[in-house]
Amino acid sequence: MNNISIDELKKFVNTNIDKFHSEKIARLSRLELREILKSKNPYLFKAKNLNTAADLINDLLAAFLSSSEEKLFGDFLEKLAIFISSKTYGGHKSSSTGVDLEFSIKDATYLVSVKSGSKWGNSTSKAKQNTDLQKALATVRQGNRSANVIPVIGMCYGHQRTTTVKGILNITGQNFWELISGDENLYINIVEPIGYRAKEHNDNFLRERARLMNIFTKQFIDGFCDDGIINWDKLVEFNSGNKIKSKQISN
């Protein structure tokens, strides 16, 4: 095992956290009102008694951006895990479906699917993930039946105890980062560099969000309000209507 230096860690994190923030703002800039109106549940927003265009747009943006941000940050954590493992155990990005990282410690080969946290999927996605890991395990063992191969679901945060379920190691938080680095304090050491220029990035993001809030609020009022009142029938029809009216097909 090789140790990873704090300077190496900071350099990688600083570069890639910049990319995370840049992509987050780029995705925000590419958004269109129709995209978020089509993608979110209008009945939920009616149930929440949102009666002003500004409140509705604020909630729509928050819901849309939360899922987008989570995906982007999950991708960042996956890259970070691969980088750390490459420095400590010669790990590399896996080519197997459903496997993100492969590395070896002594005589054991680890096949790792990296997840952000323990609430990473529903029962269907978890079943598929387990199947993918078992297939990758079988592929490795085809070349060497006696190989010690350990399929892993590694979760980057959380305090759940390490368990083995159906032959798959489930490892979380501090234990996961220690597994790929050999350092029990790594989970703390990555906190400071992840905050690199955080205020600057957040200020840029909030400016872009405010700009879109103003644009989308005006567009929404023009398209879905009658004399300043939200026309929910029109909004729901835009979101969910899929019947072709007879006059539209008469030509």
ABEGO torsion letter per residue (X at the ends): XBBBBAAAAAAAAAAAAAAAAAAAAAAAAABBAAAAAAABBAAAAAAAGBABAAAAAAAAAAAAAAAAAAAAAAAAAAAAAAAAAAAAAGBBBBABBGBABBBBBEABBBBBBBBABABABBAAAAAAAAAAAAAAAAAAAAABAABBBBBBBBBABEABBBBBBGGBBBBBEAAAAAAAAGBAAAAAAAAAAAABGAAAAAAAAAAAAAAAAAAAAAAAAAAABBGGBBBAAAAAAAAABABBBAAAAAX
